[in-house]
Amino acid sequence: MCELYSKQDTLALRRKHIGPSCKVLYAADPIKIVRAQRQYMFDEKGERYLDCINNVAHVGHCHPEVVKAALKQMEVLNTNSRFLHDNIVEYAKRLAATLPEQLSVCYFTNSGSEANDLALRLARQFRGHQDVITLDHAYHGHLSSLIEISPYKFRKGKDVKKEFVHVAPTPDIYRGKYRENHADPASAYADEVKKIIEEAQNRGRKIAAFIAESMQSCGGQIIPPAGYFQKVAEYVRGAGGVVIADEVQVGFGRVGKHFWSFQMHGKDFVPDIVTMGKPMGNGHPIACVVTTKEIAEAFSSSGMEYFNTYGGNPVSSAVGLAVLDVIENEDLQGNATRVGTYLTELLNRQKAKHTLIGDVRGVGLFVGIDLVKDRQKRTPATAEAQHVIYKMKENRVLLSADGPHRNVLKIKPPMCFTKEDAKFMVDQLDGVLTVLEEAIGAQTESVVPENTPCRTKGGPQERFGLETLGEEVKQKSLRS
Ligand SMILES: Cc1ncc(COP(=O)(O)O)c(C=O)c1O
C-alpha cells in the first residue's frame, strides 16, 4: 500500500504540519507521487509522468542495484566513520580516481549544503582569508553561510549582501553583459572578476575563494564560455584564494563526455576544491568535498577535529559505490551524450518553428530552453514558461522553469532517459507551444529566420497583457 491518506487529506496535513516556506511543485495543482521507477513517476491513480527534472535519481528512480547495495549493508552494519571500515576508503579511492590526481582527499557529508559550507571553511582556513567571490544568480545551499553567497536567495529575501561577499556577473553569453557576438567573452567576464579582486584588495580585503557551479543550474542553465575558468583561477590564486567548483547539480557524468563538468574546460583547469551531492546517492543523502593534500593539511593544522555523524557511513558509502558501478556498467555517460545530442537537435528544430524559443543550450543531459517574448530584445517570457510547465504536466511530462526570470525550461532527467522519451517530451512541447503561440498571436511558421522579431509594439501580446497570461489566452490554450 502506497497511500496513508487521500490526496486531499495529504494536502491538508501538509498545510497544517509542514512549514509554509517548503514549497510544492505546481503549487496551484500539486501532484501526489507514490512510486517511481527509472525515468517515470506515478501518482496515486497510477498515472505515469515522464520525469525530466530529477537529476537526483541519477541512475534511475529506485535502481535495483542501488537498493540492493543499501539493504545488504544495512543488514550488517551502519555506524559512524570513527571506526575503520572498507566502504569509506574504497569509495574515496573510487571518487578520487574520477578526478585529476591532485584532488585526492575526501570529506563526506550528508547534503550539498554541508559540502559547500565545509568547502568555505577549508578555503578560509587555508590562508586565513575571509572574502568570497560568487556569481550573480548563484545558488549554493540553504545554510546561513551559503545564503550569504547565493544571490539567487539573498536578492529575493530581506537579506543584504554581506561585506565579505563579492558578486561577479554570470558568464552568460545569451542574456548577460557580454554576449555571443563579443570577440572574447571568456576574458571579458574573467576581467570582471579581476576588477572585483583589485577593488576588494584596495579596501584591504583578502580573497579566500571564488565559488561557482561549473555550469549554472538554478541561474538558468548557463554554460560559461571556454577559457573563463582558467583565467579566473589565475586571478583568484594570484590573490591567495582558491577555486571551488560546485558540482552538486552537474557532476557524475551528466555532461556525457566528462565525468565532471569542470573537465569540459580542458585539462589545464583544475579547481582546488570540488563539492558534490545530489546524484551521488541516487536519492540517498550523501555528499562530499574533495580537495588537495595541501588544503586538507592546512585545515587539520587548526587542531579542530572534523566529525560528521552520518558522513561516509558504511551504508552511504555502499550506495555511492553502487551508483558509480551503475554509471559505468550501463554506460550512462555514453547515453547522456547520445540522447542529449538528439534532444538538443530536436529542440533546435523547435526553435526554428516557435518564436517563443529564444535559445536552446545544453550539453549531455543538461539542457535549457530560454523562452522569450521578443527574440531581438530577448525579453523573458516568464508567464508563458509557467503556463508551459503546467500544460506539460497535463500531458504527463514534468519540467520546471528557473533562472532569474523564471523563463528557462530546465531539462535534467535521470541519466537513463531514452531517445523515445526525448521525442515524446519534444512532441508535447511542440503541441503546447503551437497552441500558446496561436493564442497570443506570435508567429508559428515552419522556418522563422534567426532574430526575427516576433511581435510589434501594440501587437496582440500587449493587448493580452501577457505579464499575467491574460484570461483570453488561458482559455484558448486550455481548450487545446
Ligand atoms: C548548485 C547547488 N549547490 C548546492 C546545493 C545544496 O544542496 P542540498 O540541497 O543537498 O543541500 C544545491 C541544491 O539545490 C545546488 O543546486
The ligand as an SDF file (V2000), in Angstrom:
LIG
                    3D

 16 16  0  0  0  0  0  0  0  0999 V2000
   24.4100   24.0850   -7.1430 C   0  0  0  0  0  0  0  0  0  0  0  0
   23.9060   23.6330   -5.8190 C   0  0  0  0  0  0  0  0  0  0  0  0
   24.7640   23.5780   -4.7900 N   0  0  0  0  0  0  0  0  0  0  0  0
   24.3610   23.1710   -3.5770 C   0  0  0  0  0  0  0  0  0  0  0  0
   23.0510   22.8180   -3.3410 C   0  0  0  0  0  0  0  0  0  0  0  0
   22.6190   22.3980   -1.9770 C   0  0  0  0  0  0  0  0  0  0  0  0
   22.4120   21.0420   -1.9220 O   0  0  0  0  0  0  0  0  0  0  0  0
   21.4350   20.3790   -0.8390 P   0  0  0  0  0  0  0  0  0  0  0  0
   20.0450   20.7820   -1.1880 O   0  0  0  0  0  0  0  0  0  0  0  0
   21.7170   18.9110   -0.9720 O   0  0  0  0  0  0  0  0  0  0  0  0
   21.8460   20.8970    0.4950 O   0  0  0  0  0  0  0  0  0  0  0  0
   22.1370   22.8550   -4.3760 C   0  0  0  0  0  0  0  0  0  0  0  0
   20.7330   22.4510   -4.1720 C   0  0  0  0  0  0  0  0  0  0  0  0
   19.8480   22.6700   -4.9650 O   0  0  0  0  0  0  0  0  0  0  0  0
   22.5730   23.2960   -5.6540 C   0  0  0  0  0  0  0  0  0  0  0  0
   21.7300   23.3730   -6.6810 O   0  0  0  0  0  0  0  0  0  0  0  0
  1  2  1  0
  2  3  1  0
  2 15  2  0
  3  4  2  0
  4  5  1  0
  5  6  1  0
  5 12  2  0
  6  7  1  0
  7  8  1  0
  8  9  2  0
  8 10  1  0
  8 11  1  0
 12 13  1  0
 12 15  1  0
 13 14  2  0
 15 16  1  0
M  END
$$$$
